[in-house]
Amino acid sequence: MLDIQPLPLWAGRATALVGIVLVALNLRTAVAAVSPIVEAIRVDIALDGVGLGVIGALPPVAFAVSGLIGALLARRIGLERTVVLSILVMAAGHLVRALAGSYVGLLVGTVVVFAGIGVANILLPPLVKRYFPDRIGLVTTVYASVMAISTAVPAALAAPVAGSAGWRLSLGIWSVLAFASLLPWLVVLVQHRRERGLAASALEYDEAPELPEPEARLLGSIWHSRTAWALTLIFALSGFHAYTAFAWLPQMLIDVAGVTPVQAGALLALFGIVGLPCALIVPVLASRMRNVGVLVQIGIAAFVAGYLGLMLVPGTWTALWVVLAGLGTMLFPAALVLINLRTRTADGSVALSGFVQGVGYTIALVGPILVGLLHETSGGWSIPLMLLIGTALACTVPGLMLRRPAFVEDEVELDDRRPERLSDAL
């Protein structure tokens, strides 16, 4: 790739930066908001272990579906309009969950909110590549760090807010943050319309050209990329373990370590906040390291060490085992920055982002359900923890595949001799 001279972050793109940061702040608020207040919700809504497992599995399900359609939607209506749509869906989902009068209502609201979050997940890497091609590592660090905060804060605040103002406010308050993230993108859309109008007037065209969106052939051919699959498996591992923790870690800690529900919520928040230093450091390291596989192996080792501690000596140094397991989620920011570092173009970034997150979340959705089933059938947590250790070790292979730089566009060898319609690719 050609070297790009870095520009100041505010050089004509400050509004986009604010928009990216605010959207990132919304991407995990709904994930960790339920498990710490399950008992409060059960007062009004029947919620058993299976029902909780289904809700825990919904984030990756919604993210997987959104990943498969998000790139197509962005191609059809544009990145910025798709962001606005995702934010509106997200805010509506928060409100539906807060007003739910039954388990079905809670389930529907959860599906809606995660559908919006899932589309926004897909869009952030290509938005970074579009507006900040000269600052990919830095801006990815910023928004990945904000995502880590958005994971930890709801986990820490959910129980206290529910205790003082009720669980409905605890779930619904995040819609305010979603609406706030809408404002900068509306400004960006207005600016784009004005710029297109000026360009059309100056060039005497009836309609100004749109910014390029993902190439249809690339969306189909990316399935043949070795790098895309390796990155997808690493992303899937992070999601498999993170969403299992969001759904089951509090209950696991209560059972095996003897902590209280409030302490379990605080430890879940600790699991999430550990991702903050990882988000600050990992994207910058990944953008400078030639062998990114080293970071992957470190993340896998952290997962294994944390789970071994929880399985063998859960009541001793419980916080340390949670921290180590949380460090394993460093694979998530590594995968995010690699989406841009392993593509040459914005088209490639959108296509790879949709593929990695769509397929990755499809794999990750198995985590909360499978762990819940193993816990129910075995009556303990040893077998679920062994499963988590085994899946972590299995990803050493794709980690080795990422040790050398490669570009997805080069691997799929797109050219005019390989025409492929988008409808055929799907």
N, C-alpha and C positions, 0 to 999 in steps of 0.2 A: 504494500500500500504506500501511497505517497505520503510524505510527511506533511502535516497540516500545522501552520503557524498558530499557536494558541492565542485566542483573543480573551479580553476580560469577560467574565461571566455575564456582566450586565450589558454587553455590547449589543444592543438592540434585541435582547432576548430575556430580559429580567422577568417579564410577565410569565413567559414559558417556564422559567426556572421556579418561580413561586408556584405555578400550577403543578409542576412535577412533584415538588416537595409536599404540597397539600394533598395531592392524590395519594402519594406514598404513605402519608400519615393515616389514610383511611383504609389501607389495604389489609390490615390485620385486626382492626378494632372489633369486628364481629366474630373473629375466630376464637379468642380466649375469653369472651364475655359471658359464656353460658356455664361452663363447668364449675367455676367457683360458687355459683349461686343456684345449683341444682335443687338443693333442699328448699330454698325459698320459692322456686318455681313450682315445686311439687305440692305446695299448699293449695295452689289454684288449678294446676294442670297435672293430670296423671302422667308420670314420666318414669318408666322403668329402665332397667339396664339396656335392653334392646333398643328402646326408643332413644336413649342417650347415645348409644353407639351409632345409630343411623344419623343423628344430628352431627355427631363427630365426623362421620364419613362424608357429609354433604359438602364441606368446603372443597376437597379435592374432586368430588364428582362435578360440582358446578364449575370449578376451574378447568377441568378436563374438557367439558362441553364447550365452555367459553373459549378455550384455547383452540379448539377445532374450527370454531366459527368466527373468532375475533379477527383473524387476519383477513378473512373474506369480507367481513363487515367494514373493516378499515379500508379495504380496496374499493368498496362500493361508495362509501359516503365520506371517506377521508379520516385521517387520524384524529384531528381535533374534534370533529363532530361526534365521532365514536366515543371519545373521552367524555364529552358532555352527556351523551346518552347513558353511558355506564354509571356516571355519578348520580343521575336522576333515578336510575333503577336501584342503585345502592341505598340512597336515602329512603326510597319507598319501602325497601325491605326492612330497614331498621324500624320504621314506624309500624309495619305490619306485625313484626315480632313483638313489639312492645304492647300492642293492642290485642294480641291473640287471646281468645277465650277458651281454646282447646289445643290439644296436641297437633291437630291438623293445621290450625292457624299458625302455630309456632313453626311447624315444618315448612309451610308455604312461605312465610316470611324469611326463613333461613335460606330457602332455595333462591328467592328473589335477591336478597342482599348479596349472596355469594355469586350469583350470576353477574351482577354489576361489578363486583370486585374482580371476578375472573377475567372479564374483558379488559378492565383497567390494568390487570397484571400483564396481559399480552402487550399492551400499548407502551408501557414505560420504556423498555429498551429501545424500540425504534424511535420514540420521541427524543430520547437522549441522542441517538445517532443523527436525527434530523437537525436538532437545534444546537447540539454541542459535539460535533464530530471531532473537535480539537480538544475536548475535555471529557472524554468518555470515562476514564478511570475515576476522575474527581467527582463528576456528577453522579455516577453510579454509586460511589462511596456515600455521597450525601443522601440519596434517596433510599439506599439499602439501610443506612443508619436510622433514618426516620422510620422505616418499616419495623426495625427492631424495637424502637420506642413504642410504635403503635401496637406491638405484640405485648409488651410488658405492662403498659399503663392500664389497659382494660382489665387484665388479670389481677392487678393490684387494687383497682378501684371498685371492681364489680361487687364484691361482698360488702364493703363499707357503705357504698351507695344504696345497695339493696336493703341493708339493715336499717338505714336511716330514712330512705324515701321510697322503698319498694323496688321489686325486681323489674317492674315495667319501666320505670325511669332509668334504671341501670342499663337496660337494653336500648331504650329509645333515645337517650341523650346523644348517641353517636350520629344521629341523623343531622344534628346541627353542624357537626364538623364536615359531613358530606356536602351539605349545602354551601358551606364556606368555600370548599374546594372548587365549586362550580364557577365562582366569579372570575378568576383569572383566565379561564378557558373561554368564557364568553367575551372577554376583552380581546383575546387572541383571535377569535372568530371575526369580531368586528374589524380588527386591524387587517386581517386577511382579505375580507370583503372590500375594504377601502383600497387596499393595494391592488387587488385584481381589477377593480373599477378603473383606477388610474392607469394601469397597464393596458386595459382594453381601450381606453380613450386615446392613449398615446399611440398605440399600434393600429387603431381604427379596426379593432376586432370586435365582433359581437359578444365574444365570451373569452375571458382570459384563461390560459391553460392551468389546469390543476397541478399541484405538486405530484411527482410520481408516487404511485402506490405499489404494493408488492406484485411482482410479475407472476402471472398465472402459472407459467411453466415451472418456475422455481417452487411454487407451493406444492406441486405434485412431485417433482423430481427429488426434493429434499429427503424423501423416504429412502433414497439410495445412498445417502451420505453416511459414511462410517463415523465421522466426527459428530454429526447430528445425533446419532444413536448413542454414542458414548456420553455426550453431554446430557442427553435425555435421561439416561440411567442414573447419572450422578444427581441430577435435579430430582428424579423420582425418589431416590434414597432419602434425600433431605426432607421431602414432603411426607414420605411414608412415616418417618420418625417424628417429625414435628407435629403432624396432625394426630398421631397416636398419643403424643404427650399432651396436647391440648384437650383431648377427649378423656384420657385415662390417668395421667400423672397424678392429679390430686387424690383420686380414689386409691391409686397404688400406694402413694406415700402414707395415706391414712391407715391402710391395711398392714403394710410391711414395716413402716417406721414409727407408727403410733403417734403421728402428728395430729393436730386439730385441723378442722376445715379451714380456719383462717390461716394457720401456718401453711397448709397445703396450697392455698391460693397464693401466699407470698412466695413459696418455693416455685410455683408455676411462673410467677412474675420474674423470679430470678432466672429460670430457664430461658425466658424470653429476652431479658435484658442482657444476658451473656452474648446475645447476637449483636449487640451494639458495637463493642470493640472489634468483633469480627467484621462487621459491616464497614467500619472505619479503615481497617487495615487490609483486608483480603482483596478488595477490588484493585487497590493501588499495587499490591504485591503481584497479583495475577497479571496486571497490565505490563509489569516490568520483568517478570520471570519468564525465561524460555521454557522451563520444565514446570508447568502448572500442576503436573501430577503429584508433586511433592505436597502441595496444599491439600489435595484430595486425600492422600494417605494419612496426613495428620488429622483431618476431620474424621476419617473412619476409625483411627486409633482412639480418638476422644470418645466417640460413641461407644466403642467396645469397653473402654475403661469405666465409663459411667455406669453402664448396665451391669457390668460385673460387680461393681461396688454395691449397687442396689440389690443384686441377687444374693451376694454373699454376706455383706455386713451393712444392711440398710439402716439400722439404728445408729450406726457410728459414722460420723462425718457425712451425714445425709446431704447437707448443702454442697459438699465437694462433689458427690456423685451427680447431683443435679447440674452443677456447673460444667462438669466434664461432658455430660450428655448434651448440654446446651452448646458447648463449643463445637460439637459435631455439626451443628447447623451452619457452620462456616461454609459448607458446601453450597448453600443457597446463594449468598452474594457472589461466590466464585462462579457459579453457573450463570448468574445474571450478566456479569461483565464479559464472560466468555461468549455470550450470545452476540455481542458486538465485536469482540476481538477475533472471532472465528468466521466473520462475514466481511465481505468487501464493500457492500452497498447497503443503503437503507432498505431496499427491496429484500435483500438477503436477511437483514436483521428482523424484519416483520415476519418473513416466512419461517426463519429458525425459531423465533420467539413463540410463534403459534404452534410449531411442531413440538418443541421441547416442553412447553407448558401443557399443551393438550395431551400428548401421550404421557408425559411425566406425571401429571395429576391423575390420569386414568390408573396408572400403577399405584400411586400414593393412596388412592381412595380405599384400597384393600386394607391398609394398615389398621385404622380404628376398628373396622368390622372384624378382621381376623383376630386381633388382640382381644377384643371383647368376647368372641366365641371361645377362644382358647382359655380365657379366664373363667368363663361360665362352666365350661366342661371340666377343667382341671381343678377348679376351686381355689386356685392360687395364682401367683404371678411368676413363678419360676419358668414355666414353659413359654409364656409370652415374652419374657426377657431373653430367653434363649433364641426365640425367633428374631428378635431385634438384633441380637449379636450376629446371627447367621446372615441376615440380609445386609448388614454393614460389611462383613467380611467378603461377601460376594461381589461387592462393588470395587474391590481392589483392581479387578481386570479392566473395567472401563476407565478407571483412574490412570492406569498405565497407558491406555490408548490416547489419552489427552496430553501425554508428556511432551509431545512435539507439536509446534504450530502447524495448522492446516486450515484452509478456507473451504467452507461448504460449497461455494460457487464453483471452485476448482474441482471438487470431488464429483459433483453431479454433471460437470462438463456441459453446461447449457450452451447451445448454439442453434442457429436457424435450421440445421438439418434434423433437429429433434423436436418438431412441433408437437405441442400437447395442449389440448383444451383443458380448462379448469374443471369442466364438468366430467371429463374422462378421468382426471386425476383423483377426483373424489368418488 
